[in-house]
Amino acid sequence: MPRNTSQEKVRRKIAVPLFKERVVPYFGASSKILLVELQGDTIAEEATWDVGGEGAMEIARRLVDLGVEKLICGGIQNRYKNWLVGRGVTVVENQRGPARDLVQNLSHPIVREEKRPVSGFSKK
């Protein structure tokens, strides 16, 4: 009988509105969306969809209906951001650049070591 274990990786859905292959500068300006499903930190599936819709609110509704858990976007008006957050969607705003690179970077948190001066040396 299969059972859930802590080692099984949870799937998460991420959406990135697109302008060509880049993050659209402003949420609602494009209904073309990169949809990515992560299993752990690995991309399990991805697709580019035109979710349709007349405006940002309709696009937001469709993303929620698709089960998106994280939205990566450029600018977004507070009313759309608050609406999405109120429905459990994490909004990562003010992003720019190639969409796939952002998904990769945000799905693999970087652990940075604090750099300390070596004993006897000082920064100038």
CORHUDA-V449805 format. One record per residue. RES is the residue in one letter. SS is DSSP state (H for helix, E for strand, C for the rest). NEAR is the number of other ideal C-beta (glycine too) atoms within 10 Angstrom. Layout:
RES&SS&NEAR ; RES&SS&NEAR
This chain:
M&C&2 ; P&C&5 ; R&C&5 ; N&C&7 ; T&C&6 ; S&C&4 ; Q&C&6 ; E&C&11 ; K&C&11 ; V&C&9 ; R&E&13 ; R&E&18 ; K&E&17 ; I&E&23 ; A&E&27 ; V&E&28 ; P&E&27 ; L&E&19 ; F&E&14 ; K&C&9 ; E&C&12 ; R&E&18 ; V&E&24 ; V&C&21 ; P&C&14 ; Y&E&15 ; F&C&23 ; G&C&20 ; A&C&16 ; S&C&17 ; S&C&19 ; K&E&16 ; I&E&23 ; L&E&20 ; L&E&18 ; V&E&23 ; E&E&17 ; L&E&21 ; Q&E&13 ; G&C&13 ; D&C&11 ; T&E&10 ; I&E&15 ; A&E&12 ; E&E&11 ; E&E&15 ; A&E&9 ; T&E&12 ; W&E&14 ; D&E&10 ; V&C&20 ; G&C&10 ; G&C&15 ; E&C&9 ; G&C&11 ; A&H&22 ; M&H&14 ; E&H&14 ; I&H&23 ; A&H&26 ; R&H&15 ; R&H&17 ; L&H&24 ; V&H&18 ; D&H&9 ; L&C&13 ; G&C&14 ; V&C&25 ; E&C&17 ; K&E&20 ; L&E&27 ; I&E&21 ; C&C&26 ; G&C&19 ; G&E&15 ; I&C&21 ; Q&C&13 ; N&H&8 ; R&H&11 ; Y&H&19 ; K&H&19 ; N&H&12 ; W&H&17 ; L&H&23 ; V&H&13 ; G&H&9 ; R&C&12 ; G&C&10 ; V&C&19 ; T&E&13 ; V&E&17 ; V&E&14 ; E&C&12 ; N&C&9 ; Q&C&18 ; R&C&12 ; G&C&12 ; P&E&14 ; A&H&25 ; R&H&15 ; D&H&12 ; L&H&20 ; V&H&21 ; Q&H&13 ; N&H&13 ; L&H&15 ; S&H&16 ; H&C&10 ; P&C&8 ; I&C&5 ; V&C&5 ; R&C&6 ; E&C&5 ; E&C&4 ; K&C&7 ; R&C&6 ; P&C&8 ; V&C&7 ; S&C&5 ; G&C&5 ; F&C&7 ; S&C&6 ; K&C&5 ; K&C&3
